[in-house]
Amino acid sequence: MICPRCAHDTVDTVTTSPVPGVWDVLQCVRCLYMWRTIEPDRRTRREAYPDEFRMTPADIEAAPEVPVVPPLLYGRNEPNRPSRTAS
């Protein structure tokens, strides 16, 4: 298996479906791209992956940083919503 985005040949299995054999989530160890095995070919196969989104080792090396995941937004009725204190 190779990464659809950067063609690296080391891909790890991150998790599998609760029903055995239905799908796996895979991640490239070089560019960190993740995908489920049941996604369409344009997301899972190098030959079908869009050229404008492909990456080379030079692209990865020159990337300024991995984007930060923003904090979660909580709805009004969320039981795990953090409490707010008056300032």
C-alpha positions as CSV (number, residue, x, y, z in Angstrom):
1,M,0.0,0.0,0.0
2,I,1.2,3.5,-0.8
3,C,0.0,6.9,0.2
4,P,-2.4,8.4,-2.3
5,R,-1.1,11.9,-1.6
6,C,2.7,11.5,-1.5
7,A,3.4,8.0,-2.7
8,H,5.3,7.0,0.4
9,D,5.3,3.3,1.0
10,T,4.8,3.2,4.7
11,V,1.2,3.5,5.8
12,D,-0.1,2.6,9.3
13,T,-3.5,1.3,10.3
14,V,-4.9,3.8,12.8
15,T,-8.1,2.0,13.6
16,T,-10.6,-0.5,12.3
17,S,-14.3,-0.6,12.1
18,P,-16.3,-2.1,15.0
19,V,-17.6,-4.7,12.6
20,P,-14.5,-6.6,11.5
21,G,-13.4,-6.3,7.9
22,V,-15.7,-3.4,6.9
23,W,-13.2,-0.6,6.9
24,D,-9.8,0.6,8.2
25,V,-8.5,4.1,8.8
26,L,-5.0,4.4,7.4
27,Q,-2.3,7.2,7.8
28,C,0.8,8.0,5.9
29,V,3.8,8.3,8.2
30,R,5.4,10.9,5.9
31,C,2.7,13.4,5.0
32,L,0.2,12.4,7.7
33,Y,-2.7,12.0,5.2
34,M,-5.5,9.8,6.6
35,W,-8.3,8.0,4.8
36,R,-10.8,5.2,5.3
37,T,-10.5,2.2,2.9
38,I,-14.1,2.6,1.9
39,E,-13.7,6.1,0.5
40,P,-13.8,6.6,-3.3
41,D,-10.7,5.9,-5.5
42,R,-9.9,9.7,-5.7
43,R,-9.1,9.5,-2.0
44,T,-7.6,6.1,-1.7
45,R,-5.6,5.3,-4.9
46,R,-2.6,7.2,-6.1
47,E,-3.5,6.8,-9.7
48,A,-6.9,8.5,-9.1
49,Y,-5.8,11.1,-6.5
50,P,-6.1,14.7,-8.0
51,D,-2.8,16.0,-9.2
52,E,-3.4,19.4,-7.6
53,F,-3.4,17.8,-4.1
54,R,-0.4,15.5,-4.5
55,M,2.7,16.2,-2.5
56,T,6.4,15.6,-3.0
57,P,9.0,15.2,-0.3
58,A,10.1,18.7,-1.1
59,D,6.6,20.0,-0.6
60,I,6.4,18.3,2.8
61,E,9.8,19.6,3.9
62,A,8.9,23.2,2.9
63,A,5.5,23.1,4.6
64,P,5.5,25.8,7.3
65,E,3.6,23.8,10.0
66,V,0.8,21.3,10.5
67,P,-2.3,23.3,11.1
68,V,-3.6,23.5,14.7
69,V,-7.0,21.9,15.4
70,P,-9.3,24.6,16.7
71,P,-11.0,24.2,20.1
72,L,-14.4,22.4,20.1
73,L,-17.5,24.4,20.0
74,Y,-20.2,23.3,22.4
75,G,-24.0,23.5,21.9
76,R,-26.3,24.8,24.5
77,N,-27.4,21.3,25.7
78,E,-24.1,19.5,25.6
79,P,-23.6,17.6,28.9
80,N,-19.8,17.9,28.7
81,R,-19.8,21.6,28.1
82,P,-17.2,23.4,30.3
83,S,-18.6,25.7,32.9
84,R,-18.0,29.4,32.5
85,T,-17.1,31.6,35.4
86,A,-17.7,35.3,35.5
87,S,-14.6,37.5,35.3
